[in-house]
């Protein structure tokens, strides 16, 4: 069966709760590479890429965007090193229902499963494994060192999905899943549908104000979530995701 659906997940607040490990590793890596954490302690990470976070914390201190860009590779290596060293000290856990939803999608030959995440690539397998996911279940992705604006990432993930599968994916067959208004808004760059979950810092009402296609408290109801993704909300076989939906 040829793939028909492209499903792109955010990580933090959507697939898993990182328990603060990302912020702690960011603090250590910023000190290593830039010599300061700037305004890190007062900045919300929600919906932002790591590149954007660096710019927002460091540019007010006089560190230029060009200098930040030139040091992204070193920063990614440093933050990956630090997260590896400290992740076991934090209560990283999968959000309700996410392990089951990902497993069902990966078992469905009509779906390509990927990531659109603000995390730099080095952090992704560390966080996923800590929460019980197999990083290999996510076939394609776009990451937080590849764009300072989150809207730059979905087109990269779509391009990689096309190259990976040899298939095109029209917007109505793409679902971006996230927990912030930024996740909802970035999907417009590829005309994708959006599924918002209130497992991050925004509640159902706040998410609905940004008009996602679907909104769920959690992904605990696997049948309803899978029907939204694969059947556009119409009742279907859920865990099988009948490509005829």
C-alpha angles and dihedrals in degrees: 000000000000118000116263104170133055114201117189120191131199112219115212113064091000109059096012149001109240096197093224097301094123094054091047092051090045091054092052094045094048090053090050098047105027103021093233141058093215111192094343096126093060099039125102113222094198113130094354133118120237089245090054091048091054092050094048093048100039108033092069087058091057098262106136127232088240092055091049091050092048091054100043094104092053091045092052091051091049097047091047090051093050095045091051089054097048109026094097089062092064132072097244111175140163117258115247113289097359098112090052095046093050091047091051093049093048090051090054112086091202092066133074111201121207147150137252102185139160089221118104109247095254091064097050103079092041094056094040094052092046089057095046101261126130106232088212089068088074105073100185137014152164121223145207097259090057098068139017088211120055092223088068091066108063094061089053092050091047092050090051092047090053091050092045097048103025087231135113119229118207116212094257089060095052124082123189111200121199148135103233139062086248090062091051095047097046091059089071088074088073099024090245129162115249134222115194123196125196094220093107133056096302126077127220095267093049092050094045090055086070092054105238115183091242134011128199133176088222138338091254092114095069094179094056094043094049091047090052092050100041104022102033090245096307115129111267140146092293105195092044096044096211105222087219092070 
